[in-house]
Amino acid sequence: MESIWPAEAILVGLMDIGTSPWDAVDVGEPMPPSTLLLLILASVHGLPVDVIPGTEPTRAGAIPLGKVFYSPQSGEVQIDGVLNLNRGFVEYVACTAGVKPHETLVSLDCDPADLQGVLLLLGLTNSRRPESEYDLGPLSGGDRVILSLRFEVQDGEGRKRIRTIRVENCLINAPMERSMARCGFSFTGSGFQLLDPPPGAPEGSVAQEHFMARVTGELVALSHRPWAILDNPLALPYPDGDYFAYSDVLPNHRRDDPPAVTLLLRRAVAGDVDPKAIRMELPPRPLNPDTEPPLREGEGGR
């Protein structure tokens, strides 16, 4: 598959802050305006931005809720974890440790209730929650959340860099062979359900309510899942979606030595989300010209 971004965009997105094509910039000195402009453009479009280790934003002033960190000044939430996959089919952006690692991009070290609590502190309103995994309609309403990943990579000369990249650009819409639409993620919010006592529970135990994201370990879904906290807002063509991890922007690693990663979350602002992204895009289906009329613009899997 060809690169999903033109070479010029890759150059912008992968530029090294501190070793720009124009002037070397010492940490602590103002960036040249041209470098700063390119950095802003790369960030807005979700392209990977690599910086020298130690110059990435810190957690100074962040408030911990368990292992979830909330920065009141920036409105950003951070959670640490590990990268499970850098290629192959992906059904979840994030789950708790040990849950579905073979189909989850990252495993996060946090209590799901803490994550939902922090998102509520942001003042987010809920979107429609899917009724089941077969509920393929768009998850409309509520607020969108922008997710990014931050992790260590090496440049072409083996130097360490810290990369920050939007989650959508870490994922491939397989049928279209390009990155996932810039749609953000819907705050569906997990809920409570009355569950019978587990096998082996003491005699006389009664059913109790449980916070279901704790039970399932599902945090951020790509295929509509009723107990995930965040979910893909797009209407889907089938229950499991069709997304793959994009190996060109993710670090190579062995399964027994997963690299550290931080998931960054913030409320979407104007320009973050493509308003045309309503459903997962598919290629136009082939037509039989003898029996079917030509498609009008916008039809055929869009």
Steps between C-alpha positions, in 0.01 A plus 500: 500500500629845414555758771173661606659847511690688228874536550466870580257426783729233641790749500290749694361242739832333574715809532729512802442797724850620580647379171279674247607540136546872568686555827600284794288597800632454852247386758360808670558737207207631291427299187536670162152609379518264202572202726222593740253538212586157363466348846152653539393379155626148571318492833170625353504232232597226744832428333778350712708763679838387635691698762827455686448304826453738791331772293155337491231647730524390864235411757587793723181607679304191394251357750511121541181300534640157558730451202315749279655849485294812429659838419251780584693764303512309170191285551707197399478153653793256497514126569807279475506156346676282244465452124365156411495518121673681220331306221197278442129518575390736780159493671584725797719803543539428872408241760625433850812286544459140387168556320491406130868590432488322162247755365568809714744774401601596856450360849450765769590480867194661658167439668224554239291680763780756545512565124125552479510722809767727349309529170193606698717763673572639152126568473452263206148406403418146394430395146266218411629170637472195270235254617715202397798419280250463215385861536682643199338844483694821565558588866359849470469783750725582793861613493788367296834422658835523320743218577873503435787264580846598624788254481871471429630438148837515326573717199693387193831556680400306810435805718220480756196719447164532674211475254149635555235401246121490481353154537316519167835526323620183673214305341426395143152478353583172325244511216610854406873444573532833677487634852185500709276804455575795731185443703623498859330265744157515660468511878241224533581434864483153648211406729392271780332161474363257755708180486440169671765379747797332330552122519637404839350798682391434861154354542237767533686753284267728307525682168688831514544798272839524329664777296524309173820654364670348804344163418583497126821710508383686188608866502509633140329296227529517121203266451189603688509346847230592755726494807799694364557853635592651161400366161535556127217742407475388137226277363662164427442252215543193724540424872880467509587796280808465281792694648868408514795642692722716276852363543670793321433737792512255795820365659619148424517274804495145624186365661694425818638855518218746423602868492357752745229730366288783638143556387404870486134607506339842462168649399471566126505861383405662169695348213590177681223291344409456134127589484459279191612189690173330592557138398803278442595563142499210255601481132215539248356160421530384138182540298347297223432770237229284342287480816597789729496878451826693551572616854444859595763692696522380862359152433681170487625429851535862610 
